[in-house]
Amino acid sequence: MFTPEYLNELVESSHVVASEFNMYLTNKVIDSIVNLFESEGEIKIIPSNVQRLKLLNEQSGILASDIEKEIRKRLPGVEKKIREAFLQAGYEINEDINKSVADMVESDKELKDFVGKAPRLENLTESEKKLLDAAYKRTKGEIRNLTRTTAADLNQQFNKSCDAAWWKATHGVDRNTAIREAVTEVSKYGTHVVYEGGRKMTVEAAVRMCVLTGINQANAEITLTECANAGLRTVLVSSHIGARYTDKEEPANHQSWQGKIYSISDSLLEKMGYKEPKKNIFGKIKDFFQRFKRQKKYPDLVEVTGYGTVTGLCGANCRHTMHMHYPGNSNPYKDYDNEENRQKYDLFQKQRAMERRIRDAKKRMYNIKHSIKTLHDENAISAMKEELSEVKALFDRQFGEYESFCKQNGLHIDQERLYVGNQK
């Protein structure tokens, strides 16, 4: 069944390659810092600001070119994993629809007598394939657009870190300490995509969100299409503990609308551009409902859940899914107590924050190890080794706290959320 857990499984592989992408690009920036400040195996600080700026601009241009080339080289690998996730999702969506139809026919004697054996979609229809492909292309396009911002953002961080290192080294700070701090700042910052308005998100988080949202939206559009093909006017929205909440009854308050049945309006189908296929495999079921079975009216899907909006059902990072619903079908989803749900949501938020801190510490460790391999100046290497010991101690403490927190609160440790790249 198309569940929140299944959605997480689908995005895992694309998240992995995006994490490795992130680590590689950060290491490229560290290489550029070393290239700028190290000469003949020794860290040197150029006293002339004019000469420094000349060298910085040269290195900055090389870095920008290298990053853009690397993005072009690696992005197809990310897109391949995304494509695989969408194709796998298409199969599962198809099976979900077939199961719903089979259960519907078996549970209604009049319907079974009318249609006989439950019709089955052996493959996605042409219209469904188009919906799935359109969702994939939207996701792919969004990721491509966002990663175009990554090179400029990383270059800006490189310049900022190098400027700070030069200023410190020319104002009394030990030069090895200045370089150590520059590497630390870059590794803490990582790689980001930049949205309109200036909001930033790490590359791996942006890829994860785009893929999860894109697949979930494809499932919703295909489910709504097949509901219309079968003459069904309602859908069932899933529920899960720890749904996001607000203090008002509004689409952004997922807690308030999850796990319920909603009506599909004509205007929604029109907006989707729905047209009944010439060869409608569920046509006989549709005929039955139109002629013999009245369907109960439920609250409107769009009005209550905000389906189609960023903050509503199937919006950004929403893991709620929708399924075909038919008259007489019971609702299997649990109606969670509001207080219980809020407590779980708050725990999940704390868990996500702890995971982000652990990932940040792991990235810093790997970046520092990379800088140690790249540097030749023994004093600079010694400074970086000292930094590595401090960050390793921080990581061990944070991971210990995380394990205790999860154990105390009955939370699953998700290794995929702690992954930052395959380091040799």
C-alpha positions as CSV (number, residue, x, y, z in Angstrom):
1,M,0.0,0.0,0.0
2,F,1.2,3.5,-0.8
3,T,2.1,4.6,2.8
4,P,4.3,7.3,4.4
5,E,6.9,4.6,5.1
6,Y,6.8,3.5,1.5
7,L,7.4,7.1,0.4
8,N,10.5,7.3,2.6
9,E,11.8,4.1,1.0
10,L,11.3,5.5,-2.5
11,V,13.4,8.7,-1.8
12,E,16.2,6.9,-0.1
13,S,18.4,6.1,-3.2
14,S,18.2,9.7,-4.6
15,H,18.9,11.1,-1.1
16,V,22.1,8.9,-1.0
17,V,23.5,10.1,-4.3
18,A,22.6,13.8,-3.4
19,S,24.5,13.4,-0.1
20,E,27.6,12.1,-1.9
21,F,27.2,15.0,-4.4
22,N,27.2,17.4,-1.4
23,M,30.3,16.0,0.1
24,Y,32.2,16.1,-3.1
25,L,31.4,19.7,-3.8
26,T,32.4,20.8,-0.3
27,N,35.7,19.0,-0.7
28,K,36.3,20.9,-3.9
29,V,36.0,24.2,-2.0
30,I,38.4,23.0,0.6
31,D,40.9,22.1,-2.2
32,S,40.6,25.6,-3.5
33,I,41.3,27.1,-0.1
34,V,44.5,25.0,0.2
35,N,45.5,25.9,-3.4
36,L,45.1,29.6,-2.5
37,F,47.0,29.7,0.7
38,E,49.5,26.8,0.4
39,S,52.7,27.3,-1.7
40,E,55.7,25.0,-1.9
41,G,54.2,22.8,0.9
42,E,53.8,25.7,3.3
43,I,50.9,28.0,4.3
44,K,51.7,31.5,3.2
45,I,49.7,34.7,3.7
46,I,50.2,37.3,1.0
47,P,50.6,40.7,2.6
48,S,49.5,42.7,-0.4
49,N,45.7,43.0,-0.6
50,V,45.9,43.8,-4.3
51,Q,47.9,40.6,-5.1
52,R,45.6,38.6,-2.7
53,L,42.5,39.7,-4.5
54,K,44.0,38.9,-7.9
55,L,44.8,35.4,-6.8
56,L,41.5,35.0,-5.0
57,N,39.6,36.0,-8.2
58,E,41.6,33.6,-10.2
59,Q,41.0,30.7,-7.8
60,S,37.3,31.7,-7.5
61,G,36.9,31.5,-11.3
62,I,38.5,28.1,-11.4
63,L,36.3,26.8,-8.6
64,A,33.1,28.1,-10.2
65,S,34.0,26.4,-13.5
66,D,34.9,23.2,-11.7
67,I,31.7,23.1,-9.7
68,E,29.5,23.8,-12.7
69,K,31.3,21.0,-14.6
70,E,30.8,18.7,-11.7
71,I,27.1,19.5,-11.4
72,R,26.6,18.8,-15.1
73,K,28.6,15.5,-14.7
74,R,26.8,14.2,-11.5
75,L,23.3,15.5,-12.0
76,P,22.4,12.8,-14.5
77,G,23.2,10.2,-11.8
78,V,20.8,11.9,-9.4
79,E,18.2,12.1,-12.1
80,K,18.6,8.4,-12.9
81,K,17.8,7.5,-9.2
82,I,14.8,9.8,-9.3
83,R,13.5,8.2,-12.5
84,E,13.9,4.8,-10.9
85,A,11.9,6.0,-7.8
86,F,9.1,7.3,-10.0
87,L,8.9,4.1,-12.0
88,Q,8.8,2.0,-8.9
89,A,6.1,4.3,-7.5
90,G,4.1,3.8,-10.7
91,Y,4.0,0.1,-10.2
92,E,2.9,0.5,-6.6
93,I,0.2,3.0,-7.5
94,N,-1.1,0.5,-10.1
95,E,-1.2,-2.3,-7.5
96,D,-2.9,0.0,-4.9
97,I,-5.7,0.8,-7.4
98,N,-6.2,-2.8,-8.4
99,K,-6.5,-3.8,-4.8
100,S,-9.0,-1.1,-4.1
101,V,-11.1,-2.2,-7.1
102,A,-10.9,-5.9,-6.2
103,D,-12.0,-5.2,-2.6
104,M,-14.8,-2.9,-3.8
105,V,-16.2,-5.6,-6.1
106,E,-15.9,-8.4,-3.5
107,S,-17.6,-6.3,-0.8
108,D,-20.7,-5.4,-2.8
109,K,-22.8,-8.3,-4.1
110,E,-24.9,-6.1,-6.4
111,L,-21.7,-4.6,-8.0
112,K,-20.1,-8.1,-8.3
113,D,-23.3,-9.4,-10.0
114,F,-23.2,-6.5,-12.4
115,V,-19.6,-6.5,-13.4
116,G,-18.5,-10.1,-12.7
117,K,-14.8,-10.5,-12.1
118,A,-13.1,-7.3,-10.9
119,P,-11.3,-5.5,-13.8
120,R,-7.6,-5.1,-13.4
121,L,-5.1,-2.7,-14.7
122,E,-2.1,-4.8,-15.9
123,N,-0.1,-1.6,-16.5
124,L,-0.6,2.1,-16.1
125,T,-2.8,3.5,-18.8
126,E,-1.4,6.0,-21.3
127,S,-3.0,8.9,-19.4
128,E,-1.5,7.7,-16.1
129,K,1.9,7.3,-17.7
130,K,1.6,10.9,-18.9
131,L,0.7,12.1,-15.4
132,L,3.6,10.1,-13.9
133,D,6.0,11.4,-16.5
134,A,4.8,15.0,-16.1
135,A,5.4,14.7,-12.3
136,Y,8.9,13.3,-12.9
137,K,9.7,16.1,-15.4
138,R,8.5,18.7,-12.9
139,T,10.6,17.2,-10.2
140,K,13.7,16.9,-12.5
141,G,13.2,20.5,-13.7
142,E,12.9,21.9,-10.2
143,I,16.1,20.1,-9.1
144,R,17.9,21.3,-12.2
145,N,16.8,24.9,-11.6
146,L,17.7,24.8,-7.9
147,T,21.2,23.2,-8.4
148,R,22.0,26.1,-10.8
149,T,22.1,28.3,-7.7
150,T,24.6,25.9,-5.9
151,A,27.7,27.0,-7.8
152,A,27.3,30.7,-7.1
153,D,26.4,30.1,-3.5
154,L,29.4,27.9,-2.9
155,N,31.7,30.4,-4.6
156,Q,30.3,33.1,-2.4
157,Q,31.1,31.0,0.7
158,F,34.6,30.3,-0.6
159,N,35.3,34.0,-1.0
160,K,33.8,34.8,2.4
161,S,35.9,32.2,4.2
162,C,39.1,33.2,2.4
163,D,38.6,36.9,3.1
164,A,38.1,36.0,6.8
165,A,41.2,33.8,6.9
166,W,43.3,36.5,5.3
167,W,42.0,39.2,7.6
168,K,42.7,37.1,10.7
169,A,46.2,36.1,9.6
170,T,47.1,39.8,8.9
171,H,45.6,40.9,12.3
172,G,47.5,38.7,14.7
173,V,45.9,35.3,14.4
174,D,48.2,32.4,13.7
175,R,48.0,31.6,10.0
176,N,47.3,27.8,10.6
177,T,44.5,28.7,12.9
178,A,43.1,31.0,10.3
179,I,43.1,28.3,7.6
180,R,41.7,25.8,10.1
181,E,38.8,28.1,10.8
182,A,38.2,28.7,7.1
183,V,38.0,24.9,6.5
184,T,35.7,24.6,9.5
185,E,33.4,27.3,8.2
186,V,33.1,25.7,4.7
187,S,32.5,22.3,6.2
188,K,29.9,23.7,8.6
189,Y,28.1,25.5,5.7
190,G,28.1,22.6,3.2
191,T,26.3,23.0,-0.2
192,H,22.9,24.6,-0.6
193,V,20.3,25.5,-3.2
194,V,18.8,29.0,-3.0
195,Y,15.1,29.6,-3.5
196,E,13.6,32.9,-4.6
197,G,13.6,35.2,-1.7
198,G,16.9,33.9,-0.4
199,R,15.7,30.9,1.6
200,K,18.4,28.1,1.5
201,M,18.3,24.4,1.9
202,T,21.0,21.8,1.7
203,V,21.3,19.9,-1.6
204,E,20.3,16.5,-0.1
205,A,17.3,18.0,1.8
206,A,16.1,19.8,-1.3
207,V,16.4,16.6,-3.5
208,R,14.6,14.6,-0.8
209,M,11.7,17.1,-0.6
210,C,11.3,17.4,-4.4
211,V,11.3,13.7,-4.9
212,L,8.9,12.8,-2.1
213,T,6.5,15.6,-3.0
214,G,6.6,14.8,-6.7
215,I,5.9,11.1,-6.2
216,N,3.1,11.8,-3.8
217,Q,1.5,14.3,-6.2
218,A,1.7,11.8,-9.0
219,N,-0.1,9.2,-6.8
220,A,-2.8,11.7,-6.0
221,E,-3.4,12.7,-9.6
222,I,-3.5,9.1,-10.8
223,T,-5.8,8.0,-7.9
224,L,-8.2,10.9,-8.7
225,T,-8.2,10.0,-12.3
226,E,-9.1,6.3,-11.6
227,C,-11.7,7.4,-9.1
228,A,-13.3,9.4,-12.0
229,N,-12.9,6.4,-14.4
230,A,-14.8,4.2,-11.9
231,G,-17.5,6.7,-11.2
232,L,-16.3,7.2,-7.6
233,R,-16.7,10.6,-6.1
234,T,-14.8,10.1,-2.8
235,V,-11.2,9.5,-1.7
236,L,-9.8,8.3,1.6
237,V,-6.9,10.3,3.0
238,S,-4.3,8.4,5.2
239,S,-3.3,9.3,8.7
240,H,-0.2,8.9,10.7
241,I,1.0,9.7,14.2
242,G,3.0,12.9,14.4
243,A,1.2,14.8,11.6
244,R,2.1,18.5,11.5
245,Y,-0.3,20.8,13.3
246,T,-1.2,24.4,13.9
247,D,-3.5,26.1,16.4
248,K,-6.2,26.6,13.7
249,E,-8.5,24.5,11.6
250,E,-6.8,25.1,8.3
251,P,-5.1,23.1,5.5
252,A,-1.7,23.7,7.1
253,N,-3.0,21.8,10.2
254,H,-2.7,18.3,8.8
255,Q,-3.7,16.8,12.1
256,S,-7.2,18.3,11.6
257,W,-8.0,16.6,8.3
258,Q,-6.0,13.4,8.2
259,G,-7.6,9.9,8.1
260,K,-11.0,11.1,6.7
261,I,-13.1,10.7,3.6
262,Y,-13.6,13.6,1.2
263,S,-15.6,14.3,-1.9
264,I,-14.1,15.0,-5.3
265,S,-15.6,18.0,-7.0
266,D,-16.3,18.5,-10.7
267,S,-14.2,21.7,-10.6
268,L,-11.1,19.7,-9.4
269,L,-11.5,17.2,-12.2
270,E,-11.9,20.0,-14.7
271,K,-8.8,21.7,-13.3
272,M,-6.9,18.5,-13.8
273,G,-8.1,18.3,-17.4
274,Y,-9.7,14.9,-16.8
275,K,-11.2,13.2,-19.8
276,E,-12.7,9.7,-19.7
277,P,-10.6,7.3,-21.8
278,K,-12.2,5.8,-24.9
279,K,-11.3,2.4,-23.5
280,N,-12.2,2.7,-19.9
281,I,-11.4,-0.6,-18.1
282,F,-13.5,0.6,-15.1
283,G,-16.4,1.8,-17.4
284,K,-18.8,-0.9,-16.2
285,I,-18.2,0.0,-12.5
286,K,-18.9,3.6,-13.4
287,D,-22.1,2.6,-15.2
288,F,-23.2,0.7,-12.1
289,F,-22.7,3.7,-9.7
290,Q,-24.4,6.1,-12.0
291,R,-27.4,3.9,-12.5
292,F,-27.9,2.1,-9.2
293,K,-25.8,3.5,-6.3
294,R,-26.1,6.9,-4.7
295,Q,-22.9,8.1,-3.1
296,K,-22.8,10.0,0.1
297,K,-21.6,13.6,0.1
298,Y,-18.5,14.4,2.2
299,P,-16.6,17.6,2.9
300,D,-14.8,18.9,-0.2
301,L,-11.2,17.6,-0.6
302,V,-9.7,20.9,-1.8
303,E,-11.6,23.2,0.7
304,V,-10.7,21.2,3.8
305,T,-7.2,19.7,3.0
306,G,-5.9,22.4,0.8
307,Y,-5.0,19.8,-1.8
308,G,-3.0,21.5,-4.6
309,T,-1.3,24.1,-2.2
310,V,2.2,24.1,-0.8
311,T,1.1,23.7,2.8
312,G,-1.8,21.3,2.3
313,L,-2.4,17.7,1.3
314,C,0.4,16.4,-1.0
315,G,2.2,19.8,-0.7
316,A,5.8,20.2,0.2
317,N,7.1,17.3,2.2
318,C,3.6,16.0,3.0
319,R,3.5,12.2,3.5
320,H,-0.2,11.8,3.6
321,T,-1.6,9.8,0.7
322,M,-5.0,9.3,-0.8
323,H,-6.8,6.2,-1.9
324,M,-9.9,5.2,-3.8
325,H,-13.0,5.1,-1.6
326,Y,-16.3,3.4,-2.4
327,P,-19.7,3.3,-0.7
328,G,-19.7,0.9,2.2
329,N,-15.9,0.8,2.5
330,S,-14.8,1.2,6.2
331,N,-12.2,3.6,7.2
332,P,-9.1,1.7,8.3
333,Y,-7.2,4.8,9.5
334,K,-6.8,5.5,13.2
335,D,-8.2,8.8,14.6
336,Y,-5.3,9.9,16.7
337,D,-5.8,11.8,19.9
338,N,-4.8,15.4,19.2
339,E,-2.6,15.7,22.3
340,E,-0.9,12.3,21.5
341,N,-0.3,13.4,17.9
342,R,1.1,16.8,19.0
343,Q,3.5,15.2,21.5
344,K,4.7,12.8,18.8
345,Y,5.1,15.5,16.2
346,D,7.2,17.6,18.7
347,L,9.3,14.5,19.4
348,F,9.9,13.9,15.7
349,Q,10.9,17.6,15.3
350,K,13.5,17.2,18.1
351,Q,14.7,14.0,16.5
352,R,15.1,15.6,13.1
353,A,17.0,18.5,14.7
354,M,19.4,16.0,16.4
355,E,19.9,14.2,13.1
356,R,20.8,17.4,11.4
357,R,23.4,18.2,14.1
358,I,24.8,14.6,13.7
359,R,25.0,14.9,10.0
360,D,26.7,18.3,10.3
361,A,29.3,16.8,12.6
362,K,29.9,13.9,10.3
363,K,30.3,16.2,7.3
364,R,32.9,18.3,9.3
365,M,34.8,15.1,10.2
366,Y,35.0,13.9,6.6
367,N,35.8,17.4,5.3
368,I,38.6,17.8,7.8
369,K,40.0,14.3,6.9
370,H,40.0,15.4,3.3
371,S,41.9,18.6,4.1
372,I,44.5,16.6,6.0
373,K,45.1,14.5,2.9
374,T,45.2,17.7,0.7
375,L,47.6,19.8,2.9
376,H,51.4,19.5,2.9
377,D,52.2,22.0,5.6
378,E,52.9,20.0,8.7
379,N,51.8,22.7,11.1
380,A,48.5,23.2,9.2
381,I,48.0,19.4,9.3
382,S,48.6,19.3,13.0
383,A,46.0,22.1,13.5
384,M,43.5,20.2,11.4
385,K,44.1,17.0,13.4
386,E,43.4,18.9,16.5
387,E,40.2,20.2,15.0
388,L,39.3,16.6,14.0
389,S,39.7,15.3,17.5
390,E,37.4,18.1,18.8
391,V,34.7,17.4,16.2
392,K,35.0,13.6,16.7
393,A,34.3,14.1,20.4
394,L,31.3,16.3,19.5
395,F,30.0,13.7,17.2
396,D,30.3,10.9,19.8
397,R,28.5,13.0,22.4
398,Q,25.7,14.0,20.0
399,F,25.2,10.4,18.7
400,G,25.1,9.1,22.3
401,E,22.4,11.7,23.2
402,Y,20.5,10.8,20.0
403,E,20.5,7.0,20.8
404,S,19.3,7.7,24.4
405,F,16.6,10.1,23.2
406,C,15.3,7.6,20.6
407,K,15.3,4.7,23.2
408,Q,13.6,6.8,25.9
409,N,10.8,7.9,23.5
410,G,10.4,4.7,21.5
411,L,11.6,6.3,18.2
412,H,13.2,4.4,15.3
413,I,16.8,5.3,14.4
414,D,16.7,6.0,10.7
415,Q,20.3,5.4,9.4
416,E,19.4,7.0,6.0
417,R,18.7,10.3,7.7
418,L,22.2,10.1,9.2
419,Y,23.9,9.4,5.9
420,V,26.2,12.1,4.5
421,G,28.2,10.2,1.8
422,N,30.3,7.1,1.3
423,Q,33.7,8.1,2.6
424,K,36.8,6.0,1.8
